[in-house]
Amino acid sequence: MITRQNTQQNLCNADRAIDSFKYRLPTTEEVAIQTTDSLTHDYGRMILTTRSTHLVSLGTTKSLWIGVLLCLLHTTSLCVCAFPIRPAFFITSTCISPCVSPSINHVQHHRIAAKSSSALPQSPTSGEAAVAELNVFQALLRDLQIENVPLLGCDARDVHTMNAALWTTMSEVSESDESQKVCIIMEDIPMDALKSFAADYANLLTQSRLMDHLPELARISVSLLGKGVGPALVIETSDRTPDELAEKTARAAMEDLLDESHCTASLKSFVNRIVVGLEACPYTKNPDLSGTGLEARGVNPGPVGYRFSKSSDACAAVASFWTSVCELLSVPESEISTTLLSLPAIGPGNDREAHARFAAVVELISRNLCLFRGDGVFGLVHFHPAYERNLIHPVNKPAFGHLPPQSWLRSMLRHNGNVEQAKSLTDKDLEMSNYQRRSPHTVINILRASQLNAAVGAKSIVDLEILEDGTTEKASGIPLYSRNVIRLAGQGEEKLQSAVENEMNMSFLGEGA
């Protein structure tokens, strides 16, 4: 479905050309990392850059690295997918290990082919450095083999396939309660991208605001093999403690109560009631078709893809998200226009604790997407049965995938010409705006930027005066958000809450399908 995004999304789209979801690698300075504990709406974005010498060393040693892998053991190819879709990437294991879950299927046998690097410029200095790095890299791989650590080669080449492979591997090793260790080798991924992933994950582990609600990540570490001597990441877990076992058991108990058909039916009920019935999105006319009314702007209506994951694990949720992104990028709009990913075991229920868990997981996903500039290719819209904008960080600033701050709503109404409503609506009335995001369970709507731009566009961005002292913020989607505020306030809380609870029962109890 096409749904208006927050200000930050539109700003990203306004100043960046949307071509393809690949790395941006200008030959300038080293990677610039800007991360803070507050993680505002920029999500501490890391700008990926590289020096030309890095590209040379990657090219001159790529075939040598592959040769090292071929010398170790015969290989087994594993296609990793969370859904039954066309393969997005292959993971190749050079040793047999219980770390690799039997649920990863589509096993095929093949050898990794060495790739030519003759097209890249070379110099004696860079060649000698490459050989020195190779020797260290080879020794480290042999040490891991002696330790019986699985060496996984992955053919991912783009941001989406890289993240899908990494988070899928992390979710697999996270399943075991015992310590695990794997090494994933991505010879087609620039080193700066791998460095950024590892650095951001390490930074995440230090941020208690998020980690308090992502406890399963605390036992997982991600590091560069040999501090970046070669294109490999080491993913390691520690033994689960008794407290961690209790936490896993408690959250996983919900998984057995979930049924995909019931969850999808309840979600379609919500879409039909709020998105279609109350016209929360003017470009969705039924739960199965998106993009209606945008034909004149170059977007044809297409099917909505409903996807589902019953896992309660945060890594599995992020992996499912990236698998959905891979699928969306692999098919035209005529096959899947937009995706609604149901994650019903992530923050189930409608209490504060459930909402905090939901907010942490979707921020993790949004953060990971923005890290590699994916916010210029996709828009996200987050839903939860207890959705409360005043509990989303940052409260008074735009947050990617979320409603505009509630403190902005009166200003938005005045800007839209609804001066009387801006005066007469109570704070309680304004809180009813949250119901446009109160779905029966956690859901992420993944939107193509092309559709989002057609529906909204940069021209909708205005300077909104949010304080009487003249303080302004960039805002967009003001007419739609204003209309939704007024319509939802008119529905009344009792009616809206009753509908949410009925749809929740459809998801978790199997009623009323």
GIMORA-V90065 format. One line per field, one symbol per residue. ss: DSSP state (a for helix, b for strand, c for the rest). psi: psi as a letter, one per 30 degrees, with the letter a starting at -180 (. if undefined). burial: # if it has 9 or more other ideal C-beta (glycine too) atoms within 8 Angstrom, else .. A space follows every 10 residues. Layout:
ss = ???
psi = ???
burial = ???
This chain:
ss = ccccccaaaa aaaacccccc ccccccbccc cbcccccccc ccccccbccb caaaaaaaaa aaaaaaaaaa aacccbbbbc cccccccccb bbbccccccc ccccccbbcc cccccccccc cccaaaaaaa aaaaaaaaaa aaaaaacccb bbbbccccaa aaaaaaaaaa aaaaaccccb bbbbbccccc aaaaaaaaaa aaaacccaaa acccaaaaab bbbbaaaccc cbbbbbbccc caaaaaaaaa aaaaaaacca aaaaaaaaaa aaaaaaaccc cccccbccbb ccccaaaccc cbbbbbbbcc cccaaaaaaa aaaaaaaaaa cccccccbbb bbcccccccc caaaaaaaaa aaaaaaaaaa accaaacbbb bbbcccccaa accccccccc cccccaaaaa aaaaacccaa aaaaccaaaa aaaaaaaccc ccbbbbbbaa aaaaaccaaa cbbbbccccc cbbbbccaaa aaaaaaaaaa acaaaaaaaa aaaaaaaacc ccc
psi = kkkklleeee eeeegkkjdl ilkjikibll kkkjklfeia ffhhkkjjll leeeeeeeef feeeeeeeef fdlllkkkkj kflilkkflk kjkglkkfej kffjahklkl kkkkkkgffk klleeeeeee eeeeeeeeee eeeeeeghkk jjkkgkflee eeeeeeeeee eeffekflkl klkkkifgkk eeeeeeeeee eeeeffjfee ffghffffgk kklkkhhgfl ikkkkkllkk leeeeeeeee efffeffkke eeeeeeeeee eeeeeeeghf jfgjflfgkl gkggefggkk klkkjklkkg kfkeeeeeee eeeeeeeeff llffejelkj jkifgjhkah leeeeeeeee efeeeeeeef eggffffkkk kkkkfgkjef gkkkeglkkk glllkfffee eeeeefgiee eeefkleeee ffffffgilf lkkkjjkkee eeeeedlfff kljkjflfgg kllkllgeee eeeeeeeeef ekeeeeeeee eeeeeeeffg lg.
burial = ########## ###....#.. ..#.#..... #...#...#. #.####.### #..####### ########## .#..###### ###.#..### #####.#.## ...#...... .#....#..# .....##.## #.##.###.# ##.##...## ####.#.### ########## ####.#...# #######.## ########## #####.#..# ########## ######.### #######..# ...##.##.. ##.##..#.# .######### ######.##. #.##..#.## ##.#....#. ########## ########## ########.. ..#..##### ########.# ...####### ########## ########## #######.#. ##.##.#### ######.### ######.#.. ##..#...## .######### ########## ######...# ##.###.... ..######.# #########. #....##.## ########.. ...
